């Protein structure tokens, strides 16, 4: 089994897409209107994903899945995910406004999709935990009102890790936001990673020029993986083989 990751899919299908006829699947918010490098990005994700991912693999999707504002509007985008091979494990992004009641979202999710919110997914001795995350203190865009959300996300991360019962040989944490500020200062997220022995963290949210703020591949004894779709050229990134050889 291979563990891949890709985030920030930013889907906006108006109706269920047909991979044999993408032209019949219009997008109400085409990303190419913002950045031409995103042209036909959904079909590119589909082609790259189906080329490398098998039904026995896992793909971690770190938020910003759909531009939909309400759950029913996200149905075509969730249908798209259901067409893809592998088990999809997802957390919420800052643009996933459709992700409200976790029970309702889980009820609409395709059979190959699992959602993390204050809990975890166990794959034998490998455990996937996660939360959305938020801006971190002392960052350029951090405001007083962000502190409440930041602290709440620390609680949700701890809840996810605390939900793990029994031993885990490895824990991967997936987040939407980078778990530090742009200066890569020590944060509450890093403190919790160290407390629970987390060695692998995937995150997204950063696009285009903002990718220069990404974390180094390793810091504080933790491996970090930026998985924004455009940063990965719309191709899921291999995180690890499990069990390790």
C-alpha positions in Angstrom: 0.0 0.0 0.0 1.3 3.5 -0.9 0.3 6.6 0.9 -0.1 9.7 -1.4 -1.2 13.2 -0.7 -2.6 16.2 -2.6 -4.6 19.1 -1.3 -6.4 22.2 -2.6 -8.3 20.5 -5.4 -10.6 23.6 -5.7 -13.3 21.8 -7.6 -16.5 23.6 -8.9 -18.4 21.2 -11.1 -21.9 22.3 -11.9 -23.0 18.7 -12.5 -21.4 15.3 -12.1 -18.4 15.1 -14.4 -17.8 12.5 -17.1 -14.1 11.7 -17.6 -14.9 10.7 -21.2 -16.3 14.2 -21.9 -14.9 16.9 -19.7 -16.5 19.6 -21.9 -19.9 18.4 -20.6 -18.9 19.2 -17.0 -18.8 23.0 -16.7 -17.1 24.7 -13.7 -18.8 27.7 -12.1 -15.5 29.0 -10.7 -12.8 28.0 -13.2 -9.4 28.3 -11.5 -7.8 29.2 -14.8 -9.5 32.6 -14.6 -7.3 33.3 -11.6 -4.1 31.6 -12.8 -3.8 30.1 -16.3 -1.5 27.4 -14.9 -4.7 25.8 -13.5 -6.3 25.3 -16.9 -8.2 22.0 -17.1 -6.8 21.2 -13.6 -9.6 18.7 -12.7 -9.0 16.6 -15.7 -5.2 16.7 -15.1 -5.7 15.6 -11.5 -7.9 12.8 -12.8 -5.4 11.6 -15.4 -2.4 11.8 -13.0 -4.2 10.2 -10.1 -5.6 7.3 -12.1 -2.2 6.7 -13.7 -0.3 6.2 -10.4 -2.8 5.4 -7.6 -4.3 1.9 -7.3 -7.4 0.7 -5.5 -5.2 -0.5 -2.6 -3.5 2.9 -2.0 -4.5 5.8 0.2 -4.6 9.5 -0.8 -4.6 12.2 1.8 -6.6 15.3 0.7 -5.8 18.2 2.9 -8.7 20.5 2.4 -10.1 23.1 0.0 -11.8 20.4 -1.9 -14.7 22.3 -3.3 -15.8 25.9 -3.8 -19.4 24.9 -3.0 -21.1 27.0 -0.3 -23.7 24.4 0.6 -23.4 20.6 0.9 -25.8 19.9 -1.9 -23.8 22.1 -4.2 -20.7 20.0 -3.5 -22.4 16.8 -4.7 -20.8 16.9 -8.2 -17.4 17.4 -6.7 -17.8 14.5 -4.3 -19.0 12.5 -7.3 -15.6 13.3 -9.0 -13.7 12.0 -5.9 -15.8 8.8 -6.1 -14.5 8.1 -9.6 -10.9 8.0 -8.3 -9.1 4.8 -7.2 -7.8 4.4 -3.7 -9.1 5.3 -0.2 -9.4 9.1 0.2 -8.9 10.6 3.7 -9.7 14.3 4.0 -9.7 17.2 6.4 -11.5 20.5 5.9 -9.9 23.6 4.3 -10.6 27.2 4.9 -12.7 27.4 1.7 -14.8 24.3 2.4 -17.8 26.2 3.5 -20.0 23.2 2.5 -18.4 21.1 5.2 -20.7 21.9 8.1 -22.4 19.0 10.0 -19.8 16.2 9.9 -22.6 13.6 10.0 -24.3 15.0 6.9 -21.0 15.4 5.0 -20.1 11.8 5.8 -23.5 10.6 4.6 -23.0 12.3 1.2 -19.3 11.3 0.8 -18.6 8.6 -1.8 -17.8 5.1 -0.5 -14.1 5.5 -1.0 -13.8 8.7 1.2 -13.2 9.1 4.9 -13.3 12.4 6.8 -11.4 13.4 9.9 -12.8 15.7 12.5 -11.7 15.3 16.1 -11.0 11.6 15.3 -8.6 9.5 13.2 -8.4 6.8 10.6 -6.5 3.6 11.4 -4.9 1.5 8.7 -3.4 -1.3 10.7 -0.4 0.0 12.6 -0.6 3.3 10.6 -2.8 6.0 11.9 -3.9 9.2 10.1 -4.9 12.2 12.3 -5.6 15.8 11.4 -7.4 19.1 11.6 -7.8 22.2 9.4 -5.3 24.3 11.4 -5.1 28.1 11.2 -2.7 31.1 10.9 -0.1 31.0 13.7 0.8 33.8 16.1 3.4 36.4 15.2 2.8 35.9 11.5 2.3 38.8 9.1 -1.4 38.2 8.7 -2.3 37.0 12.2 -4.8 39.3 14.0 -6.2 39.4 17.5 -9.4 37.7 16.4 -7.4 34.7 15.0 -6.2 33.6 18.4 -9.5 32.1 19.3 -9.6 30.0 16.1 -5.9 29.0 16.5 -6.5 27.8 20.0 -9.6 25.9 18.9 -7.6 24.2 16.2 -4.9 23.2 18.7 -7.7 21.5 20.7 -9.0 19.7 17.6 -5.6 18.4 16.8 -5.1 17.1 20.3 -8.6 15.6 20.2 -7.7 13.8 17.0 -4.4 12.4 18.5 -6.1 11.5 21.8 -8.8 9.5 19.9 -6.2 6.9 19.0 -6.6 3.8 21.0 -3.9 1.2 21.2 -0.4 1.3 19.7 0.5 2.9 16.4 3.8 2.2 14.7 3.4 5.5 12.7 1.2 8.6 12.8 0.7 10.9 9.9 -1.0 14.3 10.6 -2.7 16.1 7.8 -3.6 19.7 8.0 -4.7 22.4 5.6 -2.7 25.3 6.9 1.1 25.2 7.4 1.6 24.5 11.1 3.8 27.5 11.7 3.9 31.2 10.6 5.8 32.2 7.5 8.9 32.7 9.7 8.8 29.1 10.7 8.7 29.9 14.4 7.9 27.2 16.9 4.1 26.9 17.4 1.5 25.1 19.5 1.0 22.6 16.6 4.7 21.7 16.6 4.6 21.3 20.4 1.7 18.8 20.0 3.4 16.9 17.2 6.5 16.4 19.4 4.3 15.4 22.4 2.7 12.6 20.5 5.7 11.5 18.5 4.4 12.6 15.1 7.1 12.3 12.4 5.2 13.1 9.2 3.0 16.1 8.6 1.3 17.0 5.3 -0.2 20.4 4.6 -1.4 22.6 1.8 -3.0 26.1 1.4 0.1 27.7 -0.1 -0.1 28.6 -3.8 2.0 30.3 -6.5 4.6 32.7 -4.9 3.4 31.9 -1.4 5.1 28.4 -1.8 8.4 30.1 -1.1 7.2 30.2 2.6 7.0 26.4 2.7 8.6 24.6 5.6 11.9 22.8 5.0 11.6 19.1 4.4 12.6 18.4 7.9 12.6 20.5 11.1 12.2 19.7 14.8 12.7 16.0 13.9 9.5 16.1 11.7 9.1 15.5 8.0 7.0 18.1 6.3 5.3 17.7 2.9 3.6 20.6 1.0 0.9 19.1 -1.1 -1.0 21.9 -2.8 -2.2 20.7 -6.1 -0.5 23.4 -8.2 2.8 23.0 -6.3 2.6 19.2 -7.2 1.7 19.9 -10.9 -1.7 18.3 -10.0 -0.1 14.9 -9.3 -0.5 13.1 -5.9 2.8 13.0 -4.0 4.1 9.8 -2.6 4.6 10.1 1.1 5.5 6.5 2.0 5.0 2.8 1.4 3.2 1.0 4.1 4.3 -1.2 5.7 7.8 0.1 5.1 10.0 -2.3 3.2 
